[in-house]
Structures are given as structure tokens and as C-alpha cells.
Amino acid sequence: MATIDGFEATALDGSPVPLARWSGRVRLVVNTASRCGFTPQYAGLEALQQEYGPRGLTVLGFPCNQFGAQEPGDAAEIGSFCETRFGVSFPLFDKIEVNGPNAHPLYVWLKREAPGLLGLRAIKWNFTKFLVDRSGAVVARFAPSKAPEALRGAIERLL
């Protein structure tokens, strides 16, 4: 795939969603978990969605249970948790794997386009973030420890 728009994911309700639905928008793709030390970042991600959504940003959340089994719930539990605890309004998808032989094709592509430190491709933990420009190209990768609010400058440059 040349851009993120060529991928499809499964929504929490089980329906297929082409990521081209957000074509022409800046996207922040994040692997998430409900029982992680970084889980409070949901609030920061939602704040970015609220602040920059009207200007062309969409946060896309991909729950993943590969790191410390910190996303054990099913789709209904994940959706309920995110809505009631953090008021999440951005799109959330069904649980995926981001590393290994069963990694979602989107994450295979994201990791190839924006390797981590020292050129390592593997996702190290929950809340790794990829910033995608309006043309669908990956422009940056951010470590889980990078707070969502620290991404404002990078997002604003793309909007």
C-alpha cells in the first residue's frame, strides 16, 4: 500500500471500515489498552480530537492485548470503558495485533514506513502513535511515553 487509505479495519461493532473514509484528513493512529499505565492518555487523545477535529484531524484507536495482556475485554467492554471513563468520540476498532505473524496489515505498513529508534520496527508498548498527513503518508512515530498534548505542534504543521 502506498498510503493509509488502502487499508481496512474492523469497527468495534464488527463492521468493515475502509480507512479511506478519512481521506484528506490528518490521522493519529494509536494502539491502545484499557489497563495500562498510559491509559490516561485516552483523555489527551480525546482532547486532540475535540480541539483539532474541526480543522481536519481524526484520531484512530486500535486496541491491542499484546503488551502485558492489558486489553483483555471484548469489543463491547472496550467501547463502554472508553466512552464512560474518557468520553472517547474518535473511532475505535476491534482488537488487533501490532507485532508478530498476525500483525494487522496496517501496522506492518506503519512500522515499515516509520521505524522506531535504531531502525527497529516492532511496537514496544501500548500507546505508540503514528502521525499521518492529509495525503495518507506516515510522517512521524512517537513513543508511548510521548503525551498526546506534546504532539500539538506536529499536528498543527499538518493542518
Contacts in CASP RR format, 6 or more apart in sequence:
PFRMAT RR
TARGET T0000
AUTHOR 0000-0000-0000
METHOD contacts of the structure
MODEL  1
MATIDGFEATALDGSPVPLARWSGRVRLVVNTASRCGFTPQYAGLEALQQ
EYGPRGLTVLGFPCNQFGAQEPGDAAEIGSFCETRFGVSFPLFDKIEVNG
PNAHPLYVWLKREAPGLLGLRAIKWNFTKFLVDRSGAVVARFAPSKAPEA
LRGAIERLL
1 7 0 8 1.000
1 105 0 8 1.000
1 109 0 8 1.000
3 135 0 8 1.000
3 136 0 8 1.000
3 137 0 8 1.000
4 19 0 8 1.000
4 27 0 8 1.000
4 29 0 8 1.000
4 106 0 8 1.000
4 109 0 8 1.000
4 132 0 8 1.000
4 136 0 8 1.000
4 137 0 8 1.000
4 138 0 8 1.000
5 18 0 8 1.000
5 19 0 8 1.000
5 20 0 8 1.000
5 23 0 8 1.000
5 136 0 8 1.000
6 18 0 8 1.000
6 19 0 8 1.000
6 20 0 8 1.000
7 18 0 8 1.000
7 19 0 8 1.000
7 105 0 8 1.000
7 106 0 8 1.000
7 109 0 8 1.000
8 16 0 8 1.000
8 17 0 8 1.000
8 18 0 8 1.000
8 19 0 8 1.000
9 16 0 8 1.000
9 17 0 8 1.000
9 19 0 8 1.000
9 60 0 8 1.000
9 62 0 8 1.000
9 93 0 8 1.000
9 94 0 8 1.000
9 96 0 8 1.000
9 104 0 8 1.000
9 106 0 8 1.000
10 16 0 8 1.000
10 17 0 8 1.000
10 93 0 8 1.000
10 94 0 8 1.000
11 17 0 8 1.000
11 91 0 8 1.000
11 92 0 8 1.000
11 93 0 8 1.000
11 94 0 8 1.000
12 75 0 8 1.000
12 76 0 8 1.000
12 78 0 8 1.000
12 79 0 8 1.000
12 92 0 8 1.000
12 93 0 8 1.000
12 94 0 8 1.000
13 75 0 8 1.000
14 75 0 8 1.000
14 94 0 8 1.000
17 91 0 8 1.000
17 93 0 8 1.000
19 27 0 8 1.000
19 60 0 8 1.000
19 106 0 8 1.000
22 58 0 8 1.000
22 60 0 8 1.000
23 136 0 8 1.000
24 56 0 8 1.000
24 134 0 8 1.000
24 135 0 8 1.000
24 136 0 8 1.000
25 56 0 8 1.000
25 57 0 8 1.000
25 58 0 8 1.000
25 134 0 8 1.000
26 52 0 8 1.000
26 56 0 8 1.000
26 57 0 8 1.000
26 58 0 8 1.000
26 131 0 8 1.000
26 132 0 8 1.000
26 133 0 8 1.000
26 134 0 8 1.000
26 155 0 8 1.000
26 158 0 8 1.000
26 159 0 8 1.000
27 57 0 8 1.000
27 58 0 8 1.000
27 59 0 8 1.000
27 60 0 8 1.000
27 131 0 8 1.000
27 132 0 8 1.000
27 136 0 8 1.000
28 45 0 8 1.000
28 48 0 8 1.000
28 57 0 8 1.000
28 58 0 8 1.000
28 59 0 8 1.000
28 60 0 8 1.000
28 129 0 8 1.000
28 130 0 8 1.000
28 131 0 8 1.000
28 132 0 8 1.000
28 148 0 8 1.000
28 151 0 8 1.000
28 155 0 8 1.000
29 60 0 8 1.000
29 61 0 8 1.000
29 62 0 8 1.000
29 106 0 8 1.000
29 110 0 8 1.000
29 129 0 8 1.000
29 130 0 8 1.000
29 132 0 8 1.000
30 41 0 8 1.000
30 45 0 8 1.000
30 59 0 8 1.000
30 60 0 8 1.000
30 61 0 8 1.000
30 62 0 8 1.000
30 127 0 8 1.000
30 128 0 8 1.000
30 129 0 8 1.000
30 130 0 8 1.000
31 61 0 8 1.000
31 62 0 8 1.000
31 63 0 8 1.000
31 64 0 8 1.000
31 96 0 8 1.000
31 98 0 8 1.000
31 107 0 8 1.000
31 123 0 8 1.000
31 126 0 8 1.000
31 127 0 8 1.000
31 128 0 8 1.000
32 39 0 8 1.000
32 42 0 8 1.000
32 61 0 8 1.000
32 62 0 8 1.000
32 63 0 8 1.000
32 64 0 8 1.000
32 71 0 8 1.000
32 92 0 8 1.000
32 126 0 8 1.000
32 127 0 8 1.000
33 39 0 8 1.000
33 63 0 8 1.000
33 64 0 8 1.000
33 65 0 8 1.000
33 67 0 8 1.000
33 70 0 8 1.000
33 71 0 8 1.000
33 126 0 8 1.000
33 127 0 8 1.000
34 63 0 8 1.000
34 70 0 8 1.000
34 71 0 8 1.000
34 73 0 8 1.000
34 77 0 8 1.000
34 78 0 8 1.000
34 81 0 8 1.000
34 82 0 8 1.000
35 70 0 8 1.000
35 71 0 8 1.000
35 72 0 8 1.000
36 67 0 8 1.000
36 70 0 8 1.000
36 71 0 8 1.000
36 125 0 8 1.000
36 126 0 8 1.000
36 127 0 8 1.000
38 125 0 8 1.000
38 126 0 8 1.000
38 127 0 8 1.000
38 144 0 8 1.000
38 145 0 8 1.000
39 70 0 8 1.000
39 126 0 8 1.000
41 127 0 8 1.000
41 147 0 8 1.000
41 148 0 8 1.000
42 82 0 8 1.000
42 85 0 8 1.000
42 86 0 8 1.000
42 88 0 8 1.000
43 86 0 8 1.000
44 147 0 8 1.000
44 148 0 8 1.000
44 149 0 8 1.000
45 59 0 8 1.000
45 61 0 8 1.000
45 88 0 8 1.000
45 90 0 8 1.000
45 148 0 8 1.000
46 59 0 8 1.000
46 86 0 8 1.000
46 87 0 8 1.000
46 88 0 8 1.000
46 89 0 8 1.000
46 90 0 8 1.000
47 148 0 8 1.000
47 149 0 8 1.000
48 57 0 8 1.000
48 59 0 8 1.000
48 148 0 8 1.000
48 149 0 8 1.000
48 151 0 8 1.000
48 152 0 8 1.000
48 155 0 8 1.000
49 57 0 8 1.000
49 58 0 8 1.000
49 59 0 8 1.000
49 89 0 8 1.000
49 90 0 8 1.000
50 89 0 8 1.000
52 155 0 8 1.000
52 156 0 8 1.000
52 159 0 8 1.000
55 159 0 8 1.000
56 134 0 8 1.000
56 159 0 8 1.000
57 155 0 8 1.000
57 159 0 8 1.000
58 90 0 8 1.000
58 91 0 8 1.000
59 90 0 8 1.000
59 91 0 8 1.000
60 90 0 8 1.000
60 91 0 8 1.000
60 93 0 8 1.000
61 90 0 8 1.000
61 91 0 8 1.000
61 92 0 8 1.000
61 93 0 8 1.000
62 92 0 8 1.000
62 93 0 8 1.000
62 96 0 8 1.000
62 98 0 8 1.000
62 104 0 8 1.000
62 106 0 8 1.000
62 107 0 8 1.000
63 71 0 8 1.000
63 78 0 8 1.000
63 92 0 8 1.000
63 93 0 8 1.000
63 94 0 8 1.000
63 95 0 8 1.000
63 96 0 8 1.000
64 71 0 8 1.000
64 95 0 8 1.000
64 96 0 8 1.000
64 97 0 8 1.000
64 98 0 8 1.000
64 123 0 8 1.000
64 126 0 8 1.000
65 71 0 8 1.000
65 72 0 8 1.000
65 73 0 8 1.000
65 95 0 8 1.000
66 97 0 8 1.000
66 98 0 8 1.000
66 99 0 8 1.000
66 123 0 8 1.000
67 125 0 8 1.000
67 126 0 8 1.000
70 126 0 8 1.000
71 78 0 8 1.000
71 95 0 8 1.000
71 126 0 8 1.000
73 95 0 8 1.000
75 94 0 8 1.000
75 95 0 8 1.000
78 92 0 8 1.000
78 95 0 8 1.000
79 88 0 8 1.000
79 92 0 8 1.000
82 88 0 8 1.000
82 92 0 8 1.000
96 103 0 8 1.000
96 104 0 8 1.000
96 106 0 8 1.000
96 107 0 8 1.000
97 103 0 8 1.000
97 104 0 8 1.000
97 107 0 8 1.000
98 104 0 8 1.000
98 107 0 8 1.000
98 111 0 8 1.000
98 123 0 8 1.000
98 128 0 8 1.000
99 107 0 8 1.000
99 122 0 8 1.000
99 123 0 8 1.000
103 111 0 8 1.000
107 123 0 8 1.000
110 130 0 8 1.000
110 138 0 8 1.000
110 141 0 8 1.000
111 121 0 8 1.000
111 122 0 8 1.000
111 123 0 8 1.000
112 121 0 8 1.000
113 137 0 8 1.000
113 138 0 8 1.000
114 130 0 8 1.000
114 138 0 8 1.000
114 139 0 8 1.000
114 140 0 8 1.000
114 141 0 8 1.000
115 121 0 8 1.000
115 141 0 8 1.000
116 141 0 8 1.000
124 143 0 8 1.000
124 144 0 8 1.000
125 144 0 8 1.000
126 144 0 8 1.000
127 144 0 8 1.000
128 141 0 8 1.000
128 142 0 8 1.000
128 143 0 8 1.000
128 144 0 8 1.000
129 141 0 8 1.000
129 142 0 8 1.000
129 144 0 8 1.000
129 146 0 8 1.000
129 148 0 8 1.000
129 151 0 8 1.000
130 138 0 8 1.000
130 140 0 8 1.000
130 141 0 8 1.000
130 142 0 8 1.000
131 138 0 8 1.000
131 139 0 8 1.000
131 140 0 8 1.000
131 141 0 8 1.000
131 142 0 8 1.000
131 151 0 8 1.000
131 154 0 8 1.000
131 155 0 8 1.000
131 158 0 8 1.000
132 138 0 8 1.000
132 139 0 8 1.000
133 139 0 8 1.000
133 158 0 8 1.000
134 158 0 8 1.000
139 154 0 8 1.000
139 158 0 8 1.000
140 154 0 8 1.000
142 150 0 8 1.000
142 151 0 8 1.000
END
